[in-house]
Amino acid sequence: MVKYIFFSIIALVLVLSCKKEDDSTKYDFSISGIEKITVNVEETKTLRLLITKNEGVPENVYLTLGDVPQGITLRIDHVSGEPDFATDLDITVAKNAVGGEHKIILIAHSGDLVKEYTLEITVDKSLSATFSVFNATTYNPENASSNLLDSALIKLYKSDSTFLIGKPDFSEYTNASGKANFYKLIPGKYLFTIEKGSLNNIVQKRNVDGVIKGYVAAGMFRTSAEIINSAQPKAKVGDLKFRDLNADNKIDENDLARNDNLSIYDGEVNEKVIWLGE
């Protein structure tokens, strides 16, 4: 009889122990607010995540991120909390981020319970304009690429008003390869200037009725044939071409301007090759 009671007690303890263990595994949580999101270059967007208790006694849920690619920065407002709680996930895309779709893992764990969620982020880097900038003062006809100019500042203006106050709407420096890209520009006409030190794409500047103007550099003469068929018959190979703004086949004060311009069309890339002079 004593033996029977002893084994009954042991069995009861095991049952209670298993029940307690089973009860602990019933705790569950979920995260909502995760959705596909598109972020432009140099933009920050925020997702509001809700961590809710499904069942059981709530415990702290800890959040971490994995597989974050270069150029994308993610910041969680609260890295842990007890459900129910909300947290903001800030997603920032830098210029060097790779365009296209990225899948980033959000890891949530509470005790032994671990859940993974996939964040689908699309980086929109629709290219609108690309500039290749050359130094006309170091012209080398045998190796044109040696004239590519890094660290030249390109300023884009959406209107005359922003140009007159000297406040560009977009700006970018050329890289070591003399290249600069502009993404997601709204279609329309833009004014632009490019400069590095004393070099500029508006050259031979002068004061015209109180306004500083110059000739718009439109390239470089590479052959004698180009000169003969141009509005600058006295030019030499290696000289800058100037834009004949009034199309009268001669370069004079009627062709002086404050800036160059480019047009952006939806779905097209405007490729500009610019030579800087003095």
Buried (B, 14 or more C-beta within 10 A) or exposed (E): EEEEEEEEEEEEEEEEEEEEEEEBEEBBBBBEEBEEBEBBBEBEBEBEBBBBBEEBEBBEBBBEBEEBEEBBEBEBBEEBBBBEBBBEBEBBBEEEBEBEEBEBEBEBBBEEBEBEBEBEBBBBBEBBBBBBBBBBBEBEEEEEEEBBBBEBBBBBBBEEEBBEEEEBBBBBEBEEEBBBBBBBBEEEEBBBBBBBEEBBBBBBBEEEEEEEBBBBBBBBBBEEEBBEEBBBEEBEEEBBBBBBBEEEEEBEEEBBBBBBEBEBEEEEEBEBEBBBBE
